[in-house]
Amino acid sequence: MPTIQIVSKDLYTTFSLFNGNAYPTSVRGEVNTSANQAAMFRYQVRSIGEVISRDRKLFFNQLLEERSALMQATRTQIEAPWIACYEGVGYLSSLNGTFYALKSFLDAFAQLMTKLIVPSQKMTFKRAKVAGEKLSGGTFIKWLNHSAPKRFSNAGALAKVVVTNSKEWITEAVLRYRDRLTHDGKIEGLVPMHVLLEDFVKDFADTHIQNPTMPDGVGVDVYCVGMLRKLEDFVYETVQLLPNIDQDLISRGAFSRT
């Protein structure tokens, strides 16, 4: 039966980086897997803002229900101001999903890169120490530096791109944040959604609610959008160095445009 496949925007935008016609047919499966994993990561990033908005409404409604108790609390004399924090799991679950989608994509993409260089080789983005520093993608980096065939002249340049991105943001996201969220259910230093009660009880407006922020002070949603842009740049830069790809069919800009 003839069928027509209609894809979502999240998947469609990945074709700028994973256009099947740009890659050898021998890696078509890996290209499709990378595109699907990239689309899921993009979906998670795009959705986290909506989840935070829903959490804001839930938090705000609970604050209104407890307004009498909150007003009473602010009248209690203490040295520090009263702060109400929202311990909902909505945005944390979405953030956790974003990190997992990122790691899944990196594993799939590592397999694609490796097969383009050595068709029989299998590799993931597994962590390993490189020059004494534990890096996400360390096994792939070491393979490029020490085991990749000499005919692949871009091995050193590709390893450098992976090292740079791993040090700048990937290792932090995958090893520091994802692991802590997975094992501890929280990220040390992440500031939850909260409100300063002294301000809130003046007019009970939701504008006083502060969105959650990462340990460096960047909003959780802003941080995730930043990862999306960095991932697009990372993929584009690495693809430029890989063999047997029609570079005229590869572009960037669409994938990170949310």
C-alpha positions in Angstrom: 0.0 0.0 0.0 1.5 3.4 -1.0 2.2 5.6 2.0 3.3 9.2 2.7 5.5 9.9 5.6 4.9 13.2 7.3 7.5 14.2 9.8 7.4 16.6 12.8 9.3 19.9 12.7 11.7 18.6 15.3 12.7 15.7 12.9 12.6 17.8 9.8 15.1 20.3 11.1 17.7 17.6 11.7 17.9 16.9 7.9 20.0 20.1 7.6 22.7 18.1 9.4 21.6 14.5 8.6 20.5 14.7 5.0 20.5 11.0 3.9 21.6 12.0 0.4 24.8 13.6 1.8 26.1 10.3 3.4 27.1 7.0 1.9 24.3 4.4 1.7 26.4 2.1 4.0 25.7 4.4 7.0 22.1 5.2 6.2 21.0 3.4 9.4 23.4 5.4 11.6 22.3 8.6 9.9 18.6 7.9 10.5 19.3 7.0 14.2 21.4 10.2 14.7 18.6 12.3 13.1 15.9 10.6 15.3 18.0 11.1 18.5 18.8 14.7 17.6 15.1 15.3 17.0 14.2 13.9 20.5 16.8 16.1 22.1 15.4 19.2 20.2 11.9 18.2 21.4 13.0 18.0 25.0 14.7 21.4 24.8 11.7 23.0 23.2 9.3 21.5 25.7 11.1 22.5 28.9 9.9 26.1 28.6 6.3 24.9 28.5 6.9 22.7 31.5 8.3 25.6 33.5 5.3 27.7 32.6 3.0 24.9 33.9 5.0 24.6 37.1 4.7 28.4 37.6 0.9 28.2 37.4 0.8 25.3 39.8 3.2 27.1 42.2 1.2 30.3 41.9 -2.1 28.6 42.7 -0.7 26.9 45.7 0.7 30.2 47.0 -2.8 31.8 46.6 -4.4 28.9 48.6 -1.9 29.5 51.4 -2.0 33.3 51.3 -3.1 33.6 54.9 -0.4 31.4 56.2 2.2 33.2 54.1 1.2 36.6 55.3 1.4 35.3 58.9 4.9 33.9 58.2 6.1 37.3 56.9 5.1 39.0 60.2 7.4 36.7 62.1 10.6 38.5 62.9 13.7 36.7 61.6 17.1 37.8 60.4 16.6 36.5 56.8 13.7 37.1 54.5 11.1 34.3 54.0 11.4 32.5 50.7 8.9 29.9 49.3 10.4 27.3 47.0 8.6 25.0 44.6 9.7 21.4 44.8 7.7 20.2 41.9 9.3 17.5 39.7 7.9 18.8 36.3 10.9 20.8 35.2 13.4 18.5 36.8 11.9 15.5 34.9 12.0 17.5 31.7 15.6 18.5 32.4 16.5 14.9 33.1 15.0 13.9 29.8 17.0 16.5 28.0 20.3 15.2 29.4 19.4 11.6 28.6 18.4 12.6 25.0 21.7 14.4 24.6 23.7 11.4 25.8 21.7 9.1 23.5 22.4 11.3 20.6 26.1 11.5 21.3 26.3 7.7 21.4 24.5 7.4 18.1 26.6 10.1 16.5 29.8 8.6 17.7 28.8 5.3 15.9 28.1 7.3 12.7 31.4 9.1 12.9 33.4 5.9 13.6 31.7 3.9 10.8 32.5 6.7 8.3 36.2 6.3 9.2 36.4 2.6 9.7 33.2 0.7 8.6 33.9 -2.3 10.9 34.6 -0.2 14.0 32.0 0.4 16.7 32.3 3.2 19.2 30.1 5.2 21.6 30.7 8.5 23.4 31.8 6.7 26.6 33.8 8.6 29.2 37.5 8.1 29.7 40.5 10.0 30.9 42.3 12.1 28.3 45.6 13.6 29.5 44.6 12.9 33.1 41.1 14.5 32.7 37.9 12.5 32.6 35.9 13.6 29.6 32.7 12.5 28.0 33.6 11.0 24.7 37.1 10.2 26.0 37.1 6.7 24.5 36.4 8.2 21.0 39.0 10.8 21.5 41.7 8.3 22.4 40.7 6.1 19.5 41.1 9.1 17.1 44.5 9.9 18.6 46.0 6.5 18.9 44.1 3.9 16.8 42.4 5.6 13.8 43.9 4.6 10.4 46.6 6.9 9.1 44.7 7.4 5.9 42.2 9.4 7.8 44.3 12.6 7.9 41.7 14.6 9.9 41.9 12.4 13.0 43.9 15.0 15.0 41.6 17.9 14.0 38.5 15.9 14.7 39.8 14.8 18.1 40.6 18.5 18.9 37.0 19.5 18.1 35.6 16.8 20.3 38.0 17.6 23.2 37.1 21.3 23.0 33.4 20.7 23.1 33.6 18.1 25.8 35.6 20.4 28.0 33.5 23.4 27.3 30.0 21.9 27.9 29.4 18.3 27.1 31.2 16.8 30.1 29.5 19.2 32.4 26.1 18.3 31.0 26.5 14.5 30.7 28.8 13.7 33.6 28.2 16.4 36.2 24.5 17.3 35.7 23.0 14.2 34.2 24.7 11.8 36.6 23.8 13.8 39.7 20.2 14.2 38.6 20.0 10.5 37.9 21.6 9.3 41.2 20.6 12.0 43.6 17.4 13.3 42.1 18.9 16.8 42.1 21.7 19.0 40.9 23.9 20.6 43.5 23.7 24.3 43.2 20.5 24.4 41.1 18.2 27.1 42.5 14.6 25.9 42.4 11.6 28.0 41.4 11.0 30.4 44.3 9.4 33.6 45.4 10.4 36.2 48.0 7.3 36.3 50.3 7.9 39.8 51.4 7.4 41.0 47.8 4.6 38.4 46.9 2.3 39.3 49.8 2.2 43.0 48.7 0.0 42.3 45.6 0.0 38.5 45.1 1.2 38.8 41.6 2.9 35.8 39.8 5.5 38.2 38.3 7.4 37.8 41.6 8.0 34.1 41.0 11.6 33.4 39.9 12.3 30.6 37.4 14.8 27.8 38.3 18.4 28.5 37.5 21.4 26.3 36.9 24.4 26.4 39.3 26.0 29.2 37.2 22.9 31.4 37.5 21.6 30.8 34.0 17.9 29.9 33.6 17.2 26.2 33.1 15.4 26.9 29.9 18.0 29.3 28.6 20.7 26.7 29.5 19.0 24.0 27.5 18.5 26.3 24.4 22.2 27.0 24.7 23.0 23.3 24.6 20.9 23.0 21.4 22.9 25.7 19.7 26.2 24.3 20.9 25.3 20.8 19.7 24.4 22.1 16.2 27.8 23.8 16.0 29.5 20.7 17.3 27.9 18.4 14.7 28.5 20.8 11.9 32.2 21.2 12.7 32.8 17.5 13.0 30.9 16.6 9.9 33.2 19.0 7.9 36.1 16.8 8.9 34.5 13.4 8.2 35.1 11.5 4.9 32.7 10.7 2.1 30.1 13.3 2.9 28.6 15.7 0.3 29.2 19.0 2.3 27.0 21.0 -0.1 24.0 19.2 1.4 24.9 20.0 5.0 24.0 23.3 6.7 23.4 24.8 10.1 20.9 27.2 11.5 17.6 25.4 11.2 18.2 22.8 13.9 18.7 25.3 16.7 16.0 27.7 15.6 13.2 27.0 18.1 
